[in-house]
Amino acid sequence: MELLRANLSRVRIPEPTNRIYKHECCISFDTPKSEGGLYIDMNTFLAFGKDCVGWNFEKTGNPVYLHIRQTRKLVCEDRPLKKPTLLAIGVDGGFDNNETEYEETKNIVVLPDYVTLPFPSVELPEKVRLAVDAILMAEGAERKEQVASWTADKKHISEYTLNLQQLGNGVIIPPSGWKCAKCDKTENLWLNLTDGMILCGRRNWDGSGGNNHAVEHFKETGYPVAVKLGTITADLDAAGIVFWTDDRRTEDKQNLLIVVSKIGAVLLSDVFSYPEDESVLDPLLAQHLAFFGIDFSSLQKTEMTTAERELDQNTNFDWNRIQESGQDREPLFGSGYTGLVNLGNSCYLAATMQVVFSTRSFCSRYYMTQSLKKAFEAAPADPTVDLNTQLAKLAHGLLSGKYSVPAPEKEDSTNVANATPIDKQEGIPPRMFKGVIAASHPEFSTMRQQDALEFFLHFIDQVERVSAGKPEFDPSTSFKFGIEERLLCPSGKVAYNRRHDYILSLSIPLHLAINKGKASLPAICLRFPFVLSDADVRYNPDELEAFHKSKAERDTQGKEV
């Protein structure tokens, strides 16, 4: 305890604008579920795995860490199964989805001697307790950035919110204890901003959600806009608002905080426009809520927004549904056989980076020559925004084999140490790498589907940029080649154009493919990958129509063409 007190000056209480990492190591893919847990630097709020926390101490001298470790709970094999009362999975009263449960332990660790103090404890200094509570209550930077990128391109200010007419019917909404006006639902409730009716949301495909009463109310009345109760808050940190003030102009700071809080409520709250059938922004939300007696500054976020739920459903999608489930496959584990977790739209990134790190130049640059420790030592104060560090992290995650091990069987959790491995791996989520490589690009920073070739070219450009001045360390040169173009003029003169490029574009005149002829177009493309001659495409045009008709019939019957 004395050692901790001696280092209290190195402990900071997080402010609303601080980014707090608590789900993943900044320079490896260790998490609280990893063998050594996760260590959160209580000065910088960066997280480190057990193999990396010592490097951070050597670099920064910060000795105090919050250690979070999650271990699988032991579950009795003969525990009674609850009888389902709903035709749903993973909801109260539904079928059990067999999700693994974890037990979390928290300690304060002081380096270099790894002095461990349990948390919570009344003996801990108040400053430490306040700092830990703030870290645990804050939304992790990893999650916040992912949700922000998912929603960045979706919301716009709706004209229905700007011209909203509210009925003076005397309705006053209480700050809590909400319930659907037409059923017993107490979650997924939407407040119609015209008449103040509180109704449940749409019913999901699995039986969860609501009973469609909110959307039915719109169809009956035409009242266009509703806000999801439970998502309204003035929490600047939850809204992701960052602002600065000039110390010489602080006389109006209180009003500034009120304005920024209102902006935070507008950005975070889940407002839905039924005529547009999409989530929108309501710049007058505070005014619309006050009409029904709601003070947004007194409300706390208690439910996921539509975007957050959408993100969870995409990242947790069971990809076995579209893969060779039930087929005889030999799973591979170890060095070079690590999978990348889908972040919702990151298939283009995963495919590209798996190929890139199969090349000797990138492997030797970021995995062999530039080890994790060297990359971290050369990184700026925040390694999460350094491309070289994140490339070294990704290379280590993909090539070391540390994260390519069989996952333990969920059902056999009575003895975790002896759990039966199953033929799959959890893989690594390239969130921090995606955040860095996409930060300067308006498309890749969103959660829309992207083209892998465009991403590859953007990636090469960024690698060239960070390697400027050190061409001998630039691995992207292994993809560069020379192109010579020969131009023949009608006069008989010839000109040559030489340039360097990373891709070879082959133009195929698809407009000439007016029919399928004796062979379908895919077959022709396979035999003639560079050009289609006139002889290949000039057949009876009626054959193309016959081809499409045959294909439609086979699709209807569930057969392949």
C-alpha positions as CSV (number, residue, x, y, z in Angstrom):
1,M,0.0,0.0,0.0
2,E,2.9,2.4,0.8
3,L,4.3,1.8,-2.7
4,L,0.9,2.7,-4.2
5,R,0.7,5.9,-2.1
6,A,4.2,6.8,-3.2
7,N,3.1,6.7,-6.9
8,L,-0.3,8.5,-6.5
9,S,1.0,11.4,-8.6
10,R,1.1,9.0,-11.6
11,V,-2.6,8.1,-11.3
12,R,-5.1,10.2,-13.2
13,I,-8.9,10.3,-13.0
14,P,-10.2,10.1,-16.5
15,E,-12.0,13.1,-18.0
16,P,-15.0,12.8,-20.4
17,T,-12.7,13.5,-23.4
18,N,-10.1,10.8,-22.6
19,R,-10.0,7.6,-24.7
20,I,-10.0,4.6,-22.4
21,Y,-8.8,1.2,-23.8
22,K,-10.0,-1.7,-21.7
23,H,-11.0,-4.4,-24.1
24,E,-7.7,-5.1,-26.1
25,C,-4.0,-4.6,-25.8
26,C,-2.6,-1.7,-27.8
27,I,0.3,-3.7,-29.3
28,S,-1.1,-7.3,-29.2
29,F,-4.4,-9.0,-29.4
30,D,-4.6,-9.9,-25.7
31,T,-7.9,-9.3,-24.0
32,P,-9.2,-9.7,-20.4
33,K,-10.0,-13.2,-21.4
34,S,-6.4,-14.0,-22.3
35,E,-4.2,-16.0,-19.9
36,G,-2.6,-13.0,-18.2
37,G,-5.6,-10.7,-18.5
38,L,-5.3,-7.0,-19.4
39,Y,-3.4,-4.2,-17.6
40,I,-4.8,-0.6,-18.0
41,D,-2.2,2.1,-17.5
42,M,-3.9,4.5,-14.9
43,N,-2.0,7.5,-16.4
44,T,-2.5,7.1,-20.1
45,F,-5.5,4.7,-20.1
46,L,-3.8,2.4,-22.7
47,A,-4.2,-1.3,-22.2
48,F,-1.4,-3.9,-22.4
49,G,-1.2,-7.7,-22.2
50,K,1.0,-9.5,-19.7
51,D,3.9,-9.7,-22.1
52,C,3.8,-6.0,-23.0
53,V,3.0,-4.2,-19.8
54,G,6.7,-4.4,-18.8
55,W,7.7,-2.6,-22.0
56,N,5.3,0.2,-21.2
57,F,6.7,0.6,-17.7
58,E,10.3,0.8,-19.2
59,K,9.2,3.4,-21.8
60,T,6.9,5.6,-19.7
61,G,7.8,4.9,-16.0
62,N,4.1,4.6,-15.2
63,P,3.9,2.0,-12.4
64,V,0.2,1.8,-11.5
65,Y,-2.2,-0.4,-13.5
66,L,-5.7,-1.7,-13.2
67,H,-5.5,-5.5,-13.9
68,I,-8.7,-7.0,-15.3
69,R,-9.0,-10.7,-15.9
70,Q,-12.0,-12.8,-17.0
71,T,-12.1,-16.5,-16.5
72,R,-14.7,-19.0,-17.7
73,K,-17.3,-19.8,-15.0
74,L,-17.6,-23.4,-14.0
75,V,-21.0,-24.8,-14.9
76,C,-22.4,-28.0,-13.5
77,E,-23.2,-30.5,-16.2
78,D,-26.4,-31.7,-14.6
79,R,-27.9,-28.2,-14.1
80,P,-31.6,-28.1,-14.8
81,L,-32.6,-26.7,-18.2
82,K,-35.2,-24.0,-18.2
83,K,-38.3,-24.8,-20.1
84,P,-38.7,-22.2,-22.9
85,T,-41.9,-20.2,-23.0
86,L,-41.0,-18.2,-26.1
87,L,-40.0,-19.2,-29.6
88,A,-36.8,-17.2,-29.4
89,I,-33.1,-17.6,-28.7
90,G,-31.1,-15.8,-26.1
91,V,-34.0,-13.8,-24.6
92,D,-35.7,-14.1,-21.3
93,G,-38.1,-17.1,-21.6
94,G,-36.5,-18.3,-24.8
95,F,-34.1,-21.1,-25.7
96,D,-30.6,-21.0,-24.1
97,N,-28.0,-19.9,-26.6
98,N,-25.2,-21.5,-24.6
99,E,-23.2,-18.3,-24.3
100,T,-20.1,-18.7,-22.2
101,E,-20.2,-16.9,-18.9
102,Y,-17.1,-15.3,-17.4
103,E,-16.1,-14.3,-13.9
104,E,-14.2,-11.0,-13.7
105,T,-11.6,-10.1,-11.1
106,K,-10.0,-6.7,-10.7
107,N,-6.8,-5.7,-8.9
108,I,-4.5,-2.8,-8.7
109,V,-0.9,-3.8,-9.7
110,V,2.2,-1.7,-9.0
111,L,5.2,-2.3,-11.1
112,P,8.1,-3.3,-11.3
113,D,7.5,-5.7,-8.4
114,Y,3.9,-6.5,-9.4
115,V,2.5,-5.7,-6.0
116,T,-1.1,-6.7,-6.2
117,L,-4.0,-5.0,-4.3
118,P,-7.6,-6.2,-4.6
119,F,-10.3,-4.0,-5.9
120,P,-12.6,-2.9,-4.4
121,S,-11.0,-2.3,-1.1
122,V,-11.7,0.5,1.5
123,E,-8.0,0.7,2.1
124,L,-7.2,2.0,-1.3
125,P,-6.7,5.7,-1.6
126,E,-9.8,7.7,-2.7
127,K,-8.1,8.9,-5.9
128,V,-7.4,5.4,-7.0
129,R,-11.0,4.3,-6.3
130,L,-12.4,7.2,-8.2
131,A,-10.1,6.6,-11.1
132,V,-11.0,2.8,-11.3
133,D,-14.7,3.5,-11.1
134,A,-14.5,6.0,-13.9
135,I,-12.5,3.6,-16.1
136,L,-15.0,0.8,-15.5
137,M,-18.1,3.0,-16.1
138,A,-16.7,4.6,-19.3
139,E,-17.4,3.1,-22.7
140,G,-14.3,1.6,-24.1
141,A,-12.6,3.5,-26.9
142,E,-12.5,0.4,-29.1
143,R,-16.3,0.0,-28.9
144,K,-17.0,3.8,-29.2
145,E,-14.9,4.1,-32.4
146,Q,-16.5,1.1,-34.0
147,V,-20.0,2.3,-33.3
148,A,-19.1,5.8,-34.6
149,S,-17.8,4.4,-37.9
150,W,-20.9,2.3,-38.2
151,T,-23.2,5.3,-37.8
152,A,-21.1,8.1,-39.4
153,D,-22.7,7.9,-42.8
154,K,-26.3,7.0,-41.9
155,K,-27.9,9.9,-40.1
156,H,-29.1,13.2,-41.5
157,I,-31.3,16.0,-40.2
158,S,-34.9,15.2,-41.2
159,E,-37.3,17.8,-42.4
160,Y,-40.0,16.0,-40.4
161,T,-38.1,17.0,-37.2
162,L,-37.7,20.6,-38.2
163,N,-41.4,21.0,-39.0
164,L,-42.8,18.8,-36.3
165,Q,-46.2,19.7,-34.9
166,Q,-46.7,18.7,-31.3
167,L,-50.2,18.3,-29.8
168,G,-51.0,20.2,-26.6
169,N,-52.8,17.3,-25.0
170,G,-51.3,17.7,-21.5
171,V,-49.2,14.6,-21.6
172,I,-46.3,14.6,-19.2
173,I,-43.7,11.8,-19.4
174,P,-42.1,10.6,-16.2
175,P,-38.3,10.2,-16.0
176,S,-38.6,6.4,-15.6
177,G,-41.0,3.5,-15.2
178,W,-42.0,3.5,-18.9
179,K,-44.4,0.9,-20.4
180,C,-46.0,0.4,-23.7
181,A,-49.5,1.9,-23.9
182,K,-50.8,-1.2,-25.7
183,C,-49.0,-4.1,-24.1
184,D,-46.7,-5.1,-21.2
185,K,-43.4,-4.3,-22.9
186,T,-41.0,-2.3,-20.8
187,E,-38.0,-2.4,-23.2
188,N,-37.5,-1.2,-26.7
189,L,-40.0,1.6,-26.1
190,W,-40.4,4.6,-28.5
191,L,-41.9,8.0,-27.6
192,N,-43.8,9.5,-30.4
193,L,-42.8,13.2,-30.5
194,T,-46.2,14.4,-31.8
195,D,-48.7,13.1,-29.2
196,G,-46.4,11.6,-26.5
197,M,-47.5,8.0,-26.9
198,I,-45.1,5.4,-25.6
199,L,-45.2,2.3,-27.7
200,C,-43.0,-0.8,-28.3
201,G,-40.8,-1.2,-31.3
202,R,-40.8,-3.7,-34.2
203,R,-40.8,-7.4,-33.6
204,N,-37.5,-9.1,-34.6
205,W,-37.2,-12.2,-36.7
206,D,-36.4,-14.3,-33.6
207,G,-39.4,-13.1,-31.6
208,S,-37.5,-10.5,-29.5
209,G,-38.0,-6.7,-29.7
210,G,-41.5,-5.4,-29.5
211,N,-45.0,-6.0,-30.8
212,N,-44.9,-3.4,-33.7
213,H,-47.2,-1.0,-31.8
214,A,-45.1,2.1,-32.5
215,V,-45.1,1.6,-36.3
216,E,-48.8,0.7,-36.3
217,H,-49.4,3.9,-34.4
218,F,-47.7,5.8,-37.3
219,K,-49.8,4.0,-39.9
220,E,-53.0,5.0,-38.0
221,T,-52.1,8.6,-37.3
222,G,-49.3,9.6,-39.6
223,Y,-47.3,11.1,-36.7
224,P,-43.8,10.8,-38.2
225,V,-41.0,10.9,-35.6
226,A,-40.3,8.9,-32.5
227,V,-37.3,8.7,-30.1
228,K,-36.1,5.5,-28.4
229,L,-36.4,5.9,-24.6
230,G,-33.3,4.6,-22.9
231,T,-31.0,6.1,-25.5
232,I,-31.5,9.8,-24.4
233,T,-28.6,11.2,-22.5
234,A,-26.5,14.3,-22.1
235,D,-23.3,12.3,-21.4
236,L,-20.6,13.9,-23.5
237,D,-18.4,10.9,-23.2
238,A,-21.1,8.5,-24.4
239,A,-21.8,10.9,-27.3
240,G,-18.2,11.0,-28.3
241,I,-18.0,14.8,-28.1
242,V,-14.6,16.4,-27.9
243,F,-14.2,20.1,-27.5
244,W,-11.7,22.7,-26.4
245,T,-12.0,26.1,-24.7
246,D,-9.7,29.0,-24.6
247,D,-8.7,29.7,-21.0
248,R,-8.9,33.5,-21.8
249,R,-12.6,33.1,-22.7
250,T,-14.1,31.1,-19.9
251,E,-16.7,33.5,-18.7
252,D,-19.4,31.7,-20.7
253,K,-18.2,28.2,-20.1
254,Q,-21.4,27.1,-18.4
255,N,-23.5,28.0,-21.4
256,L,-20.9,26.3,-23.7
257,L,-21.3,23.1,-21.7
258,I,-25.1,23.2,-22.0
259,V,-24.8,23.7,-25.8
260,V,-22.4,20.9,-26.2
261,S,-24.5,18.6,-24.0
262,K,-27.5,19.3,-26.3
263,I,-25.3,18.4,-29.3
264,G,-24.4,15.2,-27.5
265,A,-28.0,14.3,-26.9
266,V,-28.8,14.9,-30.5
267,L,-26.0,12.7,-31.8
268,L,-26.5,9.8,-29.4
269,S,-30.3,9.6,-29.1
270,D,-32.0,7.1,-31.4
271,V,-34.5,9.1,-33.4
272,F,-36.5,7.4,-36.2
273,S,-38.4,9.0,-39.1
274,Y,-41.2,6.6,-40.2
275,P,-41.9,8.3,-43.5
276,E,-38.2,8.1,-44.4
277,D,-37.9,4.7,-42.7
278,E,-34.5,5.4,-41.3
279,S,-32.7,6.8,-38.2
280,V,-32.3,10.6,-38.4
281,L,-31.0,13.6,-36.4
282,D,-33.4,15.9,-34.6
283,P,-31.6,19.2,-33.8
284,L,-34.6,20.3,-31.8
285,L,-34.7,17.2,-29.7
286,A,-34.2,19.0,-26.4
287,Q,-37.1,21.3,-27.2
288,H,-39.4,18.4,-28.4
289,L,-38.7,16.5,-25.2
290,A,-39.3,19.5,-23.0
291,F,-42.7,19.8,-24.5
292,F,-43.6,16.6,-22.6
293,G,-41.8,17.6,-19.5
294,I,-38.6,15.6,-20.1
295,D,-35.3,17.1,-19.1
296,F,-32.7,15.3,-21.2
297,S,-29.9,16.2,-18.9
298,S,-31.4,14.1,-16.1
299,L,-31.6,10.9,-18.2
300,Q,-29.0,8.1,-18.5
301,K,-28.4,5.7,-21.4
302,T,-29.9,2.3,-20.5
303,E,-30.4,0.6,-23.9
304,M,-28.5,0.0,-27.1
305,T,-29.3,2.2,-30.0
306,T,-30.4,0.7,-33.3
307,A,-26.9,1.2,-34.7
308,E,-25.3,-0.6,-31.7
309,R,-27.7,-3.5,-32.0
310,E,-27.1,-3.6,-35.8
311,L,-23.3,-3.7,-35.2
312,D,-23.7,-6.5,-32.7
313,Q,-25.7,-8.6,-35.1
314,N,-23.2,-8.1,-37.9
315,T,-20.1,-8.8,-35.8
316,N,-21.7,-11.9,-34.1
317,F,-23.2,-13.4,-37.3
318,D,-22.8,-17.1,-37.5
319,W,-20.8,-17.5,-40.7
320,N,-21.2,-21.3,-40.7
321,R,-24.6,-20.6,-42.2
322,I,-23.0,-19.7,-45.5
323,Q,-19.9,-21.9,-45.3
324,E,-19.3,-25.7,-45.7
325,S,-20.9,-26.7,-42.4
326,G,-21.1,-30.4,-42.1
327,Q,-18.4,-31.0,-44.8
328,D,-15.2,-32.9,-44.1
329,R,-12.7,-30.1,-43.5
330,E,-9.3,-30.3,-41.8
331,P,-8.9,-27.3,-39.5
332,L,-5.4,-25.8,-39.4
333,F,-3.8,-24.1,-36.4
334,G,-0.5,-22.6,-35.6
335,S,1.9,-20.0,-37.2
336,G,0.4,-18.5,-40.3
337,Y,-3.0,-19.9,-39.8
338,T,-4.8,-17.2,-37.8
339,G,-8.2,-16.0,-38.9
340,L,-9.4,-12.4,-38.8
341,V,-12.7,-11.6,-37.1
342,N,-15.3,-9.8,-39.3
343,L,-16.0,-6.3,-38.0
344,G,-19.3,-6.0,-39.8
345,N,-18.0,-5.1,-43.3
346,S,-14.3,-5.9,-43.1
347,C,-14.1,-8.9,-45.5
348,Y,-12.3,-6.7,-48.1
349,L,-9.7,-5.8,-45.4
350,A,-9.3,-9.3,-44.1
351,A,-8.8,-10.8,-47.6
352,T,-6.2,-8.1,-48.6
353,M,-4.2,-8.4,-45.4
354,Q,-4.0,-12.2,-45.5
355,V,-2.5,-12.0,-48.9
356,V,-0.1,-9.1,-48.0
357,F,1.3,-11.0,-45.0
358,S,1.8,-14.1,-47.1
359,T,4.6,-12.2,-48.9
360,R,8.2,-12.3,-47.7
361,S,8.7,-8.6,-47.8
362,F,5.9,-7.7,-45.4
363,C,6.6,-10.7,-43.1
364,S,10.3,-9.8,-42.7
365,R,9.6,-6.0,-42.3
366,Y,6.9,-6.2,-39.7
367,Y,7.3,-9.6,-38.1
368,M,11.0,-10.5,-38.2
369,T,12.9,-7.2,-38.5
370,Q,10.5,-4.9,-36.6
371,S,9.5,-6.9,-33.6
372,L,6.6,-5.8,-31.4
373,K,9.0,-4.3,-28.8
374,K,11.0,-2.3,-31.3
375,A,7.9,-1.0,-32.9
376,F,6.5,0.1,-29.5
377,E,9.7,1.7,-28.5
378,A,9.7,3.8,-31.7
379,A,6.0,4.6,-31.6
380,P,4.6,7.9,-30.4
381,A,2.9,8.3,-27.0
382,D,-0.3,6.8,-28.4
383,P,0.6,3.6,-30.3
384,T,-3.0,3.1,-31.4
385,V,-2.6,5.8,-34.0
386,D,0.8,4.7,-35.4
387,L,0.6,2.7,-38.6
388,N,4.0,1.0,-38.1
389,T,3.0,-0.2,-34.7
390,Q,-0.4,-1.5,-35.7
391,L,1.1,-3.3,-38.7
392,A,3.7,-5.0,-36.4
393,K,0.8,-5.9,-34.1
394,L,-1.2,-7.3,-37.0
395,A,1.8,-9.3,-38.3
396,H,2.4,-10.8,-34.9
397,G,-1.2,-11.7,-34.5
398,L,-1.4,-13.4,-37.9
399,L,2.0,-15.1,-38.1
400,S,3.0,-16.0,-34.5
401,G,0.4,-18.6,-34.0
402,K,-0.3,-17.3,-30.5
403,Y,-4.0,-16.7,-31.3
404,S,-4.4,-19.8,-33.6
405,V,-5.4,-22.5,-31.1
406,P,-8.5,-24.7,-30.9
407,A,-11.2,-23.0,-28.9
408,P,-12.4,-24.9,-25.8
409,E,-15.7,-26.7,-26.0
410,K,-18.5,-24.5,-24.6
411,E,-20.5,-27.4,-23.3
412,D,-17.6,-28.9,-21.4
413,S,-17.0,-26.1,-18.9
414,T,-17.0,-28.1,-15.7
415,N,-13.2,-28.2,-15.9
416,V,-11.8,-25.5,-18.0
417,A,-8.3,-26.8,-17.9
418,N,-9.5,-30.2,-19.3
419,A,-12.1,-28.8,-21.7
420,T,-12.3,-30.5,-25.0
421,P,-11.0,-28.3,-27.9
422,I,-13.3,-27.9,-30.8
423,D,-12.2,-27.4,-34.4
424,K,-12.4,-23.6,-34.6
425,Q,-10.5,-20.6,-33.4
426,E,-11.7,-17.2,-32.2
427,G,-9.4,-15.2,-34.5
428,I,-8.2,-11.7,-34.0
429,P,-10.2,-8.5,-34.6
430,P,-8.2,-5.9,-36.6
431,R,-10.0,-2.9,-35.1
432,M,-7.0,-0.7,-34.3
433,F,-5.4,-1.4,-37.6
434,K,-8.6,-0.5,-39.4
435,G,-8.9,2.7,-37.4
436,V,-5.4,3.8,-38.4
437,I,-5.4,2.8,-42.0
438,A,-8.9,4.2,-42.7
439,A,-8.5,7.5,-40.7
440,S,-7.5,9.5,-43.8
441,H,-10.1,7.9,-46.2
442,P,-13.7,9.0,-46.3
443,E,-15.0,5.6,-47.5
444,F,-12.9,3.1,-45.6
445,S,-13.6,4.9,-42.3
446,T,-17.3,4.0,-42.7
447,M,-18.9,0.6,-42.3
448,R,-20.1,0.3,-45.9
449,Q,-18.9,-2.5,-48.1
450,Q,-15.7,-1.6,-50.0
451,D,-13.6,-2.8,-53.0
452,A,-10.6,-4.9,-52.0
453,L,-8.5,-3.5,-54.9
454,E,-9.1,0.1,-53.9
455,F,-8.2,-0.8,-50.3
456,F,-5.0,-2.4,-51.4
457,L,-3.9,0.7,-53.4
458,H,-4.8,2.9,-50.4
459,F,-2.9,0.6,-48.1
460,I,0.2,0.6,-50.3
461,D,0.0,4.4,-50.5
462,Q,0.0,4.7,-46.7
463,V,2.9,2.2,-46.3
464,E,4.9,4.3,-48.8
465,R,4.1,7.4,-46.8
466,V,5.3,6.1,-43.4
467,S,8.4,4.6,-45.1
468,A,9.3,7.9,-46.8
469,G,13.1,8.6,-46.6
470,K,13.8,4.9,-45.9
471,P,13.2,3.1,-49.2
472,E,15.3,0.1,-48.0
473,F,12.6,-0.5,-45.3
474,D,9.6,-0.1,-47.7
475,P,8.0,-3.5,-48.2
476,S,5.5,-2.2,-50.7
477,T,8.2,-2.0,-53.4
478,S,7.9,-5.8,-53.8
479,F,4.5,-5.2,-55.5
480,K,5.9,-2.5,-57.9
481,F,6.6,-3.4,-61.5
482,G,7.2,-1.5,-64.8
483,I,4.7,-1.2,-67.6
484,E,5.6,-0.4,-71.2
485,E,2.8,0.7,-73.5
486,R,3.2,0.7,-77.3
487,L,1.1,3.1,-79.2
488,L,0.8,2.7,-83.0
489,C,-0.4,5.7,-84.9
490,P,-2.2,5.4,-88.3
491,S,0.8,7.1,-89.8
492,G,2.9,4.1,-88.8
493,K,4.8,5.9,-86.1
494,V,5.3,4.1,-82.8
495,A,5.5,5.7,-79.3
496,Y,6.4,3.9,-76.0
497,N,5.1,5.0,-72.6
498,R,6.8,3.6,-69.5
499,R,5.5,3.9,-66.0
500,H,5.5,2.0,-62.6
501,D,2.3,0.6,-61.1
502,Y,1.1,-2.0,-58.5
503,I,-1.8,-3.4,-60.5
504,L,-2.3,-4.6,-64.1
505,S,-5.7,-3.6,-65.5
506,L,-7.1,-5.7,-68.3
507,S,-10.0,-4.2,-70.2
508,I,-12.6,-6.6,-71.5
509,P,-15.3,-5.3,-73.9
510,L,-18.3,-6.6,-72.2
511,H,-20.6,-4.5,-74.3
512,L,-19.9,-6.8,-77.2
513,A,-21.3,-9.8,-75.3
514,I,-24.8,-9.4,-76.8
515,N,-25.5,-13.1,-76.2
516,K,-24.1,-16.3,-74.7
517,G,-23.6,-18.2,-77.9
518,K,-22.4,-21.8,-77.9
519,A,-20.7,-21.1,-74.6
520,S,-21.7,-19.0,-71.6
521,L,-19.8,-15.8,-71.0
522,P,-18.2,-17.1,-67.8
523,A,-16.7,-20.0,-69.8
524,I,-15.4,-17.7,-72.4
525,C,-13.8,-15.5,-69.8
526,L,-12.0,-18.5,-68.3
527,R,-10.6,-19.5,-71.7
528,F,-9.7,-16.0,-72.9
529,P,-8.9,-14.0,-69.8
530,F,-7.4,-11.1,-71.7
531,V,-9.7,-10.4,-74.6
532,L,-12.9,-11.6,-76.2
533,S,-12.7,-11.8,-80.0
534,D,-15.6,-11.0,-82.3
535,A,-16.0,-14.7,-83.2
536,D,-16.7,-15.5,-79.5
537,V,-19.6,-13.1,-79.1
538,R,-21.4,-12.8,-82.4
539,Y,-24.3,-15.3,-82.3
540,N,-28.0,-15.2,-82.4
541,P,-29.2,-12.5,-79.9
542,D,-32.2,-14.7,-79.0
543,E,-29.8,-17.1,-77.3
544,L,-29.1,-14.5,-74.5
545,E,-32.8,-14.2,-73.7
546,A,-33.0,-18.0,-73.7
547,F,-30.1,-18.2,-71.3
548,H,-31.7,-15.7,-68.8
549,K,-35.0,-17.6,-69.0
550,S,-33.3,-20.9,-68.3
551,K,-31.3,-19.4,-65.4
552,A,-34.5,-18.0,-63.8
553,E,-36.2,-21.4,-64.0
554,R,-33.3,-23.1,-62.4
555,D,-33.1,-20.5,-59.6
556,T,-36.7,-21.1,-58.9
557,Q,-36.1,-24.8,-58.6
558,G,-33.0,-24.3,-56.5
559,K,-30.6,-25.7,-59.0
560,E,-27.3,-24.4,-60.2
561,V,-26.8,-23.1,-63.7
